[in-house]
Amino acid sequence: MFEKKVYVQRRSVLKSKLNSGILLFLGNEDSPMNFKDNIYHFRQDSTFLYYFGINEPSLAAIIDLDEDETILFGNEMSIDDIVWMGRQKTLAEKSADSGLSNILPLDQLGIYLKKYQGENRTVHFLPPYRPENKIKLANWFDIPIDQLKERSSLSFIKAIVAQRSIKSAEEITELDRAASISADIHLMVMQQAKPGMYERELAAKIQSEALASGGNLAYPVILTVQGEILHNHYYGNQLREGQLVLNDSGVETALGYAGDLTRTFPVGKTFSAEQKDVYDIVLSAYHHAKGLLAPGVRYLDVHLASCKILAQGLKDIGLMKGNIEDAVQAGAHAMFFQCGTGHMMGLDVHDMEDLGEQYVGYTDDLVKNTTQFGLKSLRLGKALEAGYVLTVEPGIYIIPELIDRWKASKQFAEYINYDKLETFRNFSGIRVEDDFLITESGSRMLGKHLALTTEEIESIRREAY
């Protein structure tokens, strides 16, 4: 945990942003894999972690804005718990570390909520994403599960998003650390990958190093020779000379802060001429996008600028044609770039996505209202502010099934050179990604430098043999 004053101050700021009612915070429960006592790795709800810092299951809290009262609900360890899990800090001790003194048994929460409802007091809750919390809320408030999201408190959501979006000095230290450890792991993978290895061997090395760092993975590893599959969690392919390895992985620190990096490198010692051409297009878009980062700049505009750099580069090598401005406006570039250029980061690798992308990445003045393929997957569009942390991650992905579908219907035939594209059919994909902090005057990359150019990467690959 951070120092006690951090959590006290965070709760104080939140209380100043809301007028009245009860703020309800639900921690997460242990989740069984296949029977009750065989559980997945526990991950606390990030909002609960942000305001209370206690990383253990079966907790909840309320902040009574009218009575200026904060209550933590949870149970002390039983003797059975101690037998199986060992003596740990007591809940009272952990609560004191968070600046809390009022603790009640967990089963008292329902009684308190019923009392508040009987007094016609507003209970603000957040949109739940875990099934067990959905069931609790549905039972407490007599709301159908499929209506919980729309019945959650918009004022509560917006207050949290506004506060959590601006990273404090101690958070930036953690995010720097997460990015640096992630960079070390990426370098290790570049150094150890060899033809004949299986993807799973490298994925295992990443997970091992993440655990050894004192934290864990921030998200399931994407380590693949099929980089055109954006979130590829299959690790069964064998690495072969001539292929590219796309490694999208990041560490979560012990305090829960995420790193999110991607590098693409050849299985062999060098990129092919074709691979180098495409890599350099992606790298050009990366440099252009990061150069635009500054307070007041809309990330939507950063994304569109990045798309134009990608499209122009693709035109230069013969895969696109026609007017690039028109092609990007129409969405033709999404044949090659189907996702967004970046997203917010923090305690979640996609920060606060559980609270709603429309509130985290967009604003009342910039509503996400597009269904355009590619653009609809941009998670961040709003104007940037000092203290934001986000990714920059352009890419080019050649998806055979997408080629077949668009080519058959002659979609964007005025912008896509389908004959030339057929020769790239089995190219796979390339992505480059780093994490950035928005500063008062621009931005800075978090963590340490990780080999970025084809020359840097090839130097590492040659040394690996």
Secondary structure, 3 states (H helix, E strand, C coil): CCCHHHHHHHHHHHHHHCCCCEEEEECCCCCEEEECCEECCCCCCHHHHHHHCCCCCCCEEEEECCCCEEEEECCCCCHHHHHHHCCCCCHHHHHHHCCCCCEECCCHHHHHHHHHHHCCCCEECCCCCCHHHHHHHHHHHCCCHHHHHHHCCHHHHHHHHHHHHCCCHHHHHHHHHHHHHHHHHHHHHHHHCCCCCEHHHHHHHHHHHHHHCCCEECCCCEEECCCCCCCCCCCCCECCCCCEEEEEECEECCCCCECCEEEEEECCCCCCHHHHHHHHHHHHHHHHHHHHCCCCCEHHHHHHHHHHHHHHHHHHCCCECCCHHHHHHHCHHHHCCCCCCCCECCCCCCCCHHHCHHHHCCCCCCCCCCCCCCHHHCCCCCECCCCCEEEECCEEECCHHHHHHHHHCCCCCCCECHHHHHCCCCCCEEECEEEEEECCCCEEECCCCCCCCHHHHHHHHHHHC
